[in-house]
Amino acid sequence: MNKKQKKMLIRIIIAAVLIVVFSLLPAEGYLRFVLFMIPYLVIGYDILKKAFKGILNKQVFDENFLMAVATVGAILLGDYSEGVAVMLFYQIGELFQSYAVGKSRRNISELMDIRPDYANIEKDGTLEQVDPDEVEIGTIIVVQPGEKVPIDGVITEGTSTLNTSALTGESLPRDAKAGDEVISGCINMTGLLKIRTTKEFGESTVSKILELVENSSSRKSKSENFISKFAKYYTPAVCYGALALAFIPPIVLLIMGKPAMWGDWIYRALTFLVISCPCALVISIPLSFFAGIGGASNQGILVKGSNYLETLAQTKYVVFDKTGTMTQGVFEVSGIHHNEMPDEKLLEYAALAECSSSHPISKSLQKAYGKPIDRNRVTDIEEISGNGVIAKVDGISVAAGNTKLMNRLGIAYQDCHHVGTVVHMAIDGKYAGHILISDIIKPHAKEAIAELKKAGISKTVMLTGDSKRVADQVAEELGIQEVYSELLPADKVSRVEELLNQKSEKDKLAFVGDGINDAPVLSRADIGIAMGALGSDAAIEAADIVLMDDDPLKISKAIKIARKCIRIVYENIYFAIGIKILCLILGALGIANMWVAIFADVGVMILAVLNAIRTLFVKNL
């Protein structure tokens, strides 16, 4: 408990003791009124103060106003102990709610406790702790065992094991050595590391993640917006309803020549007010979403807002990119066929021609070549999107790409009978053979598709720029229902548009990509999921949901978390509104008294908050 909560607990204990003591005293009349006003003011002075401020600020209709009117009214009717007890139980409920919300926030803060407090810089042989914001790009920082990596960078010296669980939700540590890239938020477990920073602290992974989580509350779901609007109109409506209940029946009874029973009807109206308090809905619905987002972040799934959580829960179509999403994106040269020159020479031409590209296929060609790339030998580089590269190597024209590039250049080529990505080569305008490059399917990719089908996903689709044969083989191996191959980035958007038009409005479409080349499609889909995006700025910016590691199984996990969260939200809405309506009817008929009213308000709120906290527990989904 914090200081404020402890203070409230002391007030509750004092007020409860005074109520019991004064109830046992044989005091009557004004003395009894004065005695009961002591515990009433001890427990309720802040509610009365807030209600008065609300009236002054012309924001009259809130729960403070309802409680103030109901309890003051009960006391004026002579029900001293009941009026004070209503305020006491209301404050007990508020204390419980404050503690529960605080606990869930602390849990989430602990899960996301990745913000580094300092960075170590070596000066004159000693380590000096500085604010991470003050560290410039290119600075060498020292990270000792047990410390957090404060800023993204590259290891220049040392070997260690890094704990990335706060970022990815994975408990397995990973080894790091000189030359490896490291991201902020990891914990250095064993050896001392020297890291050259590659980003400013404000642009580093840890800052981006924290900013994303902190801003998630600003993007509200339809359910949250509904509750806000509901409370806005509901509270004045019940206040006017209570007013009508207090005055209309007695007046009608007077007209009919019967006793008005003013005290009875005013008591019913006050009970009606206490019952009507919308605390359970106003508190539990945002708390459910907040806890759901926190639980997801613990599993390495970052959700940018509760609106995306709600959309994800309605997902029925899941569309995948292939390379880097369902496959590892680790391409290896597995064969050179129909070549008119030695393998090494053809690889040399291919590696040099592709030297300016960051595409995984280009990197695999350079890796297979295995020698330093002399960029001075390469001129006139022209990269044709979705086709390949044309360049001059030592003054000789070299074309490296797919069948589209060969057709574009009017060069006859030989088809490859093996499955993989084929890079056709043309030297000086003549076909020189092709290089076969194979990608590796991720270990959990097949299981991930099976889990999605179990989760009720009605259609799985794969979009790729790769050849039809490669795409069909991967889709068949994984169990993906539809596959579209040899697509340019713009073609992927068109295919997603077609799928969006095919589905019903209620069903949502999620696109899963690696977040770097798929930004247009991630933005166009109902929900964009970037996976394997650890440290990728493009992914964090473009996607609605970011999976912080490479595991495709996290897709079904994210959907299950979203569905659990939305289920709990609707449970709370139906439960709270149902109990309220039942108790309001009983209160209006005079069957429900103030004690039933307290259950309808405080009891329902406590049950709804407890139910909302269940959304934090998502580990075993």
Secondary structure as UniProt FT lines:
FT   HELIX           3..24
FT   HELIX           29..56
FT   TURN            57..58
FT   HELIX           63..76
FT   TURN            77..78
FT   HELIX           80..111
FT   STRAND          119..123
FT   TURN            124..125
FT   STRAND          126..130
FT   HELIX           132..134
FT   TURN            137..138
FT   STRAND          140..143
FT   TURN            145..146
FT   STRAND          153..157
FT   STRAND          160..163
FT   HELIX           165..168
FT   STRAND          174..176
FT   TURN            178..179
FT   STRAND          181..182
FT   TURN            184..185
FT   STRAND          187..188
FT   STRAND          193..197
FT   HELIX           201..203
FT   HELIX           205..215
FT   HELIX           216..218
FT   HELIX           222..255
FT   TURN            256..257
FT   HELIX           262..276
FT   HELIX           279..298
FT   TURN            299..300
FT   STRAND          301..303
FT   HELIX           306..313
FT   STRAND          315..321
FT   TURN            323..326
FT   STRAND          332..337
FT   HELIX           343..353
FT   TURN            354..356
FT   HELIX           360..369
FT   HELIX           375..377
FT   STRAND          378..384
FT   TURN            385..387
FT   STRAND          388..393
FT   TURN            394..395
FT   STRAND          396..401
FT   HELIX           403..409
FT   STRAND          421..427
FT   TURN            428..429
FT   STRAND          430..438
FT   TURN            443..444
FT   HELIX           445..454
FT   TURN            455..456
FT   STRAND          459..463
FT   HELIX           468..478
FT   STRAND          482..484
FT   HELIX           489..502
FT   STRAND          508..513
FT   HELIX           519..524
FT   STRAND          527..531
FT   TURN            534..535
FT   HELIX           537..542
FT   STRAND          545..547
FT   HELIX           553..588
FT   TURN            589..590
FT   HELIX           594..598
FT   HELIX           599..603
FT   HELIX           604..613
FT   HELIX           614..616
FT   TURN            619..620
//
